[in-house]
Amino acid sequence: MRPQDTFDVIVHAHRVLRRFVDRGLSDQSGDTLRGDLEALSVSLPVHFEFEERSGGFLTQIQVNGAATPQTVQRLIDEHRELLRVLDELLAADDTSLRDRIRAFATQLRDHEQEERRLGALAH
């Protein structure tokens, strides 16, 4: 994949992620949120794969001293957990979806904030 293609994929994934977090923490309708979950189910695994691959974001923050190997492993473990919860939300009935989406959006927001903080330390 060319660098520009990689950059475009990452930018798109962050756009979808931010839109989901913003809507998930607001009072959007269940249909809107279900559509956002479906979009996130496509972009989030790709986003995490780019972060985790050799030379990716997680490698960079460790090489630059912003994160310990344990911190990087914790972030990878969070990726797995976030994807697991996303799968559960996609399978959930609509009666419990609103509160569960709000909790997931908060978890996802907190994860991304930690990665941004570490990224800032690495540069």
Residue pairs with C-beta under 8 A, 6 or more apart in sequence:
1 9
6 50
9 46
9 47
9 50
10 47
10 50
12 43
13 43
13 44
13 46
13 47
13 50
14 47
16 36
16 39
16 40
16 43
16 44
17 40
17 43
17 44
17 47
17 108
17 112
19 36
19 39
20 36
20 37
20 39
20 40
20 105
20 108
21 105
21 108
21 109
21 112
23 32
23 33
23 36
23 105
24 33
24 36
24 101
24 102
24 104
24 105
24 106
24 108
25 102
25 105
25 106
25 109
28 36
30 94
30 97
30 98
33 97
33 98
33 101
34 94
34 97
37 86
37 89
37 90
37 101
38 90
40 86
41 86
41 87
41 90
44 82
44 83
44 86
45 83
48 79
48 82
48 83
50 56
50 57
51 57
51 58
51 75
51 79
51 115
52 58
52 76
52 79
53 59
57 115
57 119
58 67
58 72
58 75
58 76
60 119
60 122
61 67
61 72
61 115
61 118
61 119
61 121
61 122
62 68
62 69
62 71
62 72
64 121
64 122
64 123
65 121
65 122
66 118
66 119
66 120
66 121
66 122
67 75
67 118
67 121
67 122
71 118
75 111
75 114
75 115
78 111
82 104
82 107
82 108
82 111
85 104
85 107
86 104
88 100
89 97
89 100
89 101
89 104
92 100
